[in-house]
Amino acid sequence: MRRLQPLFNLTLLLRNSQNISSSFTTLPPLQYSISHNHPGRSVISYFLRSFSTIPASSEAYEVGFVSGHRAHRYKSADEEEEVVRYVPVKAYFLSTSIDLKSLQVENACDVIPPSSRSLNYIALRYSDFPPDFPPEIMDIGFKEHRDHRYSYRYVVVFQYGSAVLFNIADHEAEQYLDIVRKHASGLLSEMRKDDYAVVEKPSLPTWMQGGLDYIVLKSLDIDGIRIIGSVLGQSIALDHYIRQVDDMVEEFTDINRVMEKTGNFDMKRKKLFQLVGKANSNLADVIIRLGLFDRSEIAWKNANYAQILEYLREEYELNQRFGSLDFKLKFVEHNIHFLQEVLQNRRSDLLEWGVIILLTIEIAISMYEIVKDTNIIPS
């Protein structure tokens, strides 16, 4: 799984943020240490170190430090001041089901009203703002208000067991996950985690530009958070189901090896039925509960969000990974069908032998009665 360290060289980013728009697509490979669970994704060691290769022409200075992550403002002779925000994103798959209704009731004051009819997730918003903080200057990232720095934190929770955290530091993540765990069932013994990042840059000439394990957006609002959260939540959950299917493939591979050597196998009928149920439930969960192929109403209504959705689905290779999962499930299905036939034949053989034994007993009794009748002497 990818691991993203909390410390990033944001000063280098902001000293050179003027030139990102012209050089972004030709950046040298980033080098921040991340491990990947699915094909096509590589590792980097410093998220923003590559920006140091771009000539600096603006004066940057720090304006805030929230949740262990910095926001900077830069200005140049020809441009107005601009705040470039870095928003860390963390995706977790912690259980097989989350009761969204009870979660919503218990955290009603933090729930963000939905913008679509989707019922498989809710978005929660938390903040450090004092009660008298002017609402007109609140934003999703970082704001300077006199001598105070405050920020919003967002948690998008999905019914199938994923939770995606925005603008929350590593040391704060557990307290938000505990809120979700209270309403979760089927908690996993090993929680899965993935990391991503969003850089918000208002002067970006296009709506968005992608990078390796991060995305640069012109602006990030709640619908953008929902779109990004949906893809990351599906991706981390898909990793879990791929692992489950890989275990089944390995189990059938071992059975086939034993059959190759001995010409027989000793799987019980109950165990086979359990594997059938597991394979069917995994496929149903991926297609139905994850909503992997469901249409996003947010993306349908706004081409900018559709662009983000399409980019992230391609970046996380959701279609390719589902195709690989489907292929493995077909392999499992083929093996299950074969073993079912073998067990059925065994049962048929057993029934046939039972019929033969019963017929033999009946014939023996008939012969005994015939012999007995022939030996009776009439009086």
WOKA-V782059 format. One record per run of one state. SS is the DSSP state (h for helix, s for strand, l for the rest). FROM is the first residue (numbers start at 1). LEN is the number of residues. If there is no record, write none. Layout:
# WOKA-V782059
ss->SS from->FROM len->LEN
ss->SS from->FROM len->LEN
This chain:
# WOKA-V782059
ss->l from->1 len->9
ss->h from->10 len->6
ss->l from->16 len->1
ss->h from->17 len->10
ss->l from->27 len->5
ss->s from->32 len->1
ss->l from->33 len->11
ss->s from->44 len->2
ss->l from->46 len->3
ss->h from->49 len->5
ss->l from->54 len->5
ss->s from->59 len->8
ss->l from->67 len->2
ss->s from->69 len->7
ss->l from->76 len->6
ss->s from->82 len->17
ss->l from->99 len->1
ss->h from->100 len->7
ss->l from->107 len->1
ss->h from->108 len->3
ss->s from->111 len->1
ss->l from->112 len->9
ss->s from->121 len->7
ss->l from->128 len->7
ss->h from->135 len->3
ss->l from->138 len->4
ss->s from->142 len->4
ss->l from->146 len->2
ss->s from->148 len->11
ss->l from->159 len->3
ss->s from->162 len->5
ss->l from->167 len->3
ss->h from->170 len->12
ss->l from->182 len->2
ss->s from->184 len->18
ss->l from->202 len->6
ss->s from->208 len->4
ss->l from->212 len->2
ss->s from->214 len->4
ss->l from->218 len->4
ss->h from->222 len->41
ss->l from->263 len->6
ss->h from->269 len->21
ss->l from->290 len->7
ss->h from->297 len->5
ss->l from->302 len->1
ss->h from->303 len->13
ss->l from->316 len->2
ss->h from->318 len->57
ss->l from->375 len->5
